[in-house]
Amino acid sequence: METQAFQKIYTKLNQITKATCSVQATGVGYDELATVSGRLAQVVKIIGDNVTLQIFAGTEGIGTDAEVIFFGKAPTLKVSDELGGRFFNAYGEPIDGGPEIEGEEVEIGGPSVNPVRRKQPSELIATGIAGIDLNNTLVTGQKIPFFADPDQPYNEVMAMVALRAQSDKIILGGMGLSNDDYLLYKNTFENAGVIDRIVSFVNTTEDPTVERLLVPNMALTAAEYFALEKHEKVLVLLTDMTLYCDALSIVSNRMDQIPSKDSMPGSLYSDLAKLYEKAVQFPDGGSITIIAVTTLSGGDITHAIPDNTGYITEGQLFLKRDTDIGKVIVDPFRSLSRLKQLVIGKKTRADHPQVMNTAVRLYADAANAKTKLENGFDLSDYDIRVLDFAKEYADKILAVDVNISTDEMLDRTWTLFQKYFTRAEIGIKDEFMNLYWKKG
């Protein structure tokens, strides 16, 4: 970032840690940008005249006589239609070899939308993945995490969601991506010919860890531009929020703050809520929907990161490898969309709620039958049929590589009902049975 006339310059650091430094300064505000010995930094703490800055690239090699230059403003992003189809780093600078963006300069990390300006979410956002659209339907303006183990293909699933989601813009915020994952997203978007409706902000494992703290706010600032100014339906994909929280922890620890649960900062809940509460449905049609990957350490759902995330968001999605079919599915038992009742049966076919509930009930019966089988008990005819149903239901409908419309998901489920069960075993209302149960 270029220096300007009349900027405040200081040359005596009081304290240096691995990620932060402190300097005596006046007239400085929270979140203000600065450079410390030429490295970009941000004000994170002010006590009297003592100002603490987090240095994004680390403090290695910086001496106490380093030059600190304050810029008098928080991090910004230039927003315009030129953002479409471009890749940026955590500072909003192009990394795809394209030209600089021309547009209005907007500070990132602003407040979320006032509740009185929000509309109750009411529009379906389809992804083509049955584990989401059929059993955990997403609604525009919703915020929902994707809980996954580190070895699960969550980035592949997020790329699929980006390709299939019926939204006007997809904003990707990648934090701590490996180069393979970065190229996965880039090649997937380019090969599918959808690059023009995707905006990406990327921090890779080779970039400084603390830079990850800027990525979600960059992505959400771009999302706000398209949702508020262009009235577009925007889907924000954030991956991986666990690495974002690790960066928060690093800065917090370097500032000698007392750690909270699992070494996370005490402000973790509010730090996450500031991001997730940007999800909104505007009355004039624009919306921001957030799906955020949170990787679990050893599947521990009680860790501070998923624990706090669960309190803020409106449900959760779990990935699971179905060993019977050898494919990844969205786990129908552990996943939940708390807003789905706002659209299923209203924006989708009327039989959707009953078909969804019946299929999950039968899938649960199959899990019980599997337990009986594993413990050596005899299986009834019904047990054998629900096991066969569950296998085909997972393979032809729930697997994340199946891409079909919601109506086709319902039709396929009806076909499986009729293949394995009697009308009495299904137990769906007659008004729907008469419409969708084919007469033999």
Summary of the structure (lengths in Angstrom):
residues: 440
radius of gyration: 24.6
end to end distance: 72.7
largest distance: 86.5
contacts: 1475
relative contact order: 0.12
helix: 38%
strand: 23%
